[in-house]
Amino acid sequence: MFIPLIGYAASILLAISLLVTNDIKFRWLNTGGCVCFIVYGIFINAFPIILTNSILFLINLFYLIKIYNAKEDFELIEFKGGEKLVYKFLSFYKKDITKYFPAYVHDENENNLKFVVLRDLVIANIFVARLDNNGSAFVELNYTVPKYRDYKVGEFIFISEQKFLISKGVHSLIYKVVSNKQHEKFLKVMGFKKTNNTPSYSKHLDKAS
């Protein structure tokens, strides 16, 4: 009974890998499927299965090393709010944005902190926050396109660009409501803490960083 389960697990992992849009997730899931198939092939003494999945495993390993060693260019560019490109971006990803920020309505408030993050000259993220007089930035939108959800954009915004945020008068970042489980996981990885018995998450910026 145990041996067939390994084969089923391999098939499931490979199938799921074909459904994800993130390159790293695809490679890791595919690699897991290959490993399971290799073990399965050893148990049933099926050399073609072992050979095929060993080759696929090495291909995945090659691309994972390449992905993790790749030197990407990140750039933060502020915008005012009325740019045509911004509207096109928001319109194109509207359905997916609603899953993470259902209450977001775009406006051209000049007091808001607004920027996009370019990743190798491609728009990977759009960020909008309302800044109050106490230095609290209430995040209204922090949307990263599916292809780039590997935490690198978040690390760039919240770690690499902390000095930029502080220069804009930001002392803490606050999400009033987080209803999406994936986004909640992302915030925890980025160092946000949940406010007691509320759906809010916050992160205090370190001026010494």
Residue pairs with C-beta under 8 A, 6 or more apart in sequence:
3 40
3 43
3 44
6 36
6 39
6 40
6 43
7 36
7 37
7 40
9 36
10 33
10 34
10 35
10 36
10 37
10 40
10 53
11 33
12 33
13 29
13 30
13 32
13 33
13 36
14 29
14 30
14 33
14 34
14 37
16 29
17 25
17 26
17 27
17 29
17 30
17 33
18 26
20 26
20 29
21 146
21 147
22 146
22 147
22 148
22 149
22 150
23 63
23 67
23 147
23 150
24 64
24 67
24 150
25 150
27 60
27 63
27 64
27 67
28 64
30 56
30 60
31 57
31 60
31 61
31 64
33 53
34 53
34 54
34 56
34 57
34 60
35 53
35 57
37 49
37 52
37 53
38 49
38 50
38 53
38 54
38 57
40 46
40 49
41 47
41 48
41 49
41 50
41 53
42 50
72 119
72 120
72 152
73 118
73 119
73 120
73 121
74 117
74 118
74 119
74 152
74 153
74 156
74 160
75 117
75 118
75 121
76 115
76 116
76 117
76 118
76 156
76 157
76 161
76 164
77 115
77 116
77 117
77 118
78 114
78 115
79 86
79 114
79 115
79 116
80 108
80 110
80 114
81 106
81 107
81 108
81 109
81 110
81 112
81 114
82 108
85 123
86 106
86 116
86 126
87 106
89 116
89 123
89 126
90 97
90 106
90 126
93 143
93 145
96 143
96 146
97 104
97 141
97 143
99 180
100 143
100 180
100 182
100 183
101 140
101 141
101 142
101 143
102 179
103 177
104 128
104 140
104 141
106 128
106 141
109 130
111 130
111 131
112 128
112 129
112 130
112 131
112 140
113 127
113 128
113 129
113 130
113 131
113 137
113 165
113 168
113 170
114 127
114 128
114 129
115 126
115 127
116 123
116 125
116 126
116 127
117 123
117 124
117 125
117 126
117 127
117 144
117 153
117 156
117 157
118 124
119 125
119 148
119 152
119 153
123 145
124 144
124 145
124 147
124 148
124 153
125 142
125 143
125 144
125 145
125 148
125 153
125 157
126 141
126 142
126 143
127 139
127 141
127 142
127 143
127 157
128 139
128 140
128 141
128 142
129 137
129 138
129 139
129 140
129 141
129 142
129 170
129 173
130 137
130 138
130 140
131 137
131 138
131 168
131 169
131 170
132 138
134 171
135 169
135 170
135 171
135 172
136 170
136 171
136 172
136 174
137 165
137 170
137 172
137 173
137 174
138 174
138 175
138 176
139 173
139 174
139 175
142 157
144 153
144 154
149 186
151 186
151 189
151 190
154 186
154 189
154 190
155 190
157 165
158 173
158 190
158 191
158 203
159 209
162 205
162 206
162 209
163 209
165 173
165 205
166 205
166 207
170 205
171 204
171 205
172 202
172 203
172 204
172 205
173 192
173 202
173 203
173 205
174 200
174 201
174 202
175 187
175 192
175 200
175 201
175 202
176 199
176 200
177 199
177 200
178 184
178 187
178 199
178 200
178 201
179 199
184 201
187 201
187 203
190 203
191 203
192 201
192 202
192 203
193 201
193 202
193 203
194 200
194 201
195 201
195 202
